[in-house]
Amino acid sequence: MPGPSGKMPTAAAFPARRYRTVKQEALNKMEGDIKALMRSLTSITDPMSFYRLWTEHTTRALIAFCWDVLDHAVARTPYRSGELRSSGLVTIRTGAKQISGTVFPAVDVRADRRGNWELRTHTSSIKSPAALITAEISFEKIDDGKDIALWAHEELLGYEERAAGKRADKGRTTKYYAAKPGGYGVGTGPKYLEGPYLEKVGHFAGILQEATNFAIREYNRKSGQRVRRR
Amino acid sequence: MANLVEDLETYFLSLTATNPICSNFGTTFTSNTNLFIVVEPASPTNSLTIIPYGGSPPDTRHREAQYPSVQIRIKTNTAAKGYKTGQAVINTMHLNDRVGSNIKMKCFVKSSAPIFLKFDEEDYPVWVINLDIMHVQYSVS
């Protein structure tokens, strides 16, 4: 589907097979309960304008949070060729929802750690109201059919801890040692995404609260109203 | 003086042959025979290893609450056996609050199915399951 400029996203921007490893542990899903939020505020004369501001500020706050987690995750990601590290990506999706008879479409925004944004499908910007905003932080590397991103994340046993054993080889018993994992630099290791995420997710509620407060202040400034939380 | 790893070990040792984990694994668990802590040895072929790791920070409002994470690592001679054992671990451990010996504890599994990690150096499949544990802190005195 074309973007607002009428141009199609390039194939290089969106690989045909996007394998999301470690997604399950990093998925940060937030359901914006617009109705509950609205009940907590004093009367709003233009709810759609408020919805848009709330969606924009919340989405930006979510992106900032995910970028911070990604930054710290990249520093801990094992490296050799650098492919795994450079695959770190944040994807934000604001979900479609029918509100008061109007269907607001989904927007998929992909932002890498250099701050480049790419819109996947959209018929409007992130300023459209949304009832569901999903964020995903992912790494991806497949080598010879092996999921390297997953293996590097989940293999907790270091080289020194994996016991040597014996293997039958052409009629003789030979001793082998656990293969030394490649690519572990200083400060890197397993759980390179889960660790930073768990360390920082406790701050997310506060960030979200601030985003909501920004939306309320901006709405008040533009509308002349004085909306407050009950 | 108990700790998280010992409580988990005791729990797995207490499972009878009719428990789904043991029936899929093929036998009950015995320490240092087929049940290990932290280090998964090259032999035996069939083993379950409990590996604790950091998890989330302790609670800031209720300082007694701690949230460590644990990885259960299953190595078996066939992939199907490992998968079924892993799924039985998930079904048994998710929301399980019977593990703690003298403290309150609850387990939360992080994935709905076991994660296939790799084939080890002898081509035996290895599956992992990650758990979040929520418990009142153990006494250190």
Interface residues (C-beta under 8 A of the other chain):
Chain A: Q24 E25 K146 L150 W151 E154 E155 L156 L157 E161 R162 A163 A164 G165 K166 R167 Y176 A178 A179 K191 E194 G195 L198 E199 V201 G202
Chain B: V38 V39 E40 P41 A42 S43 I51 Y53 G54 G55 S56 P57 T60 S69 Q71 R73 K110 S111 I115 L117 K118 E121 E122 V128 N130
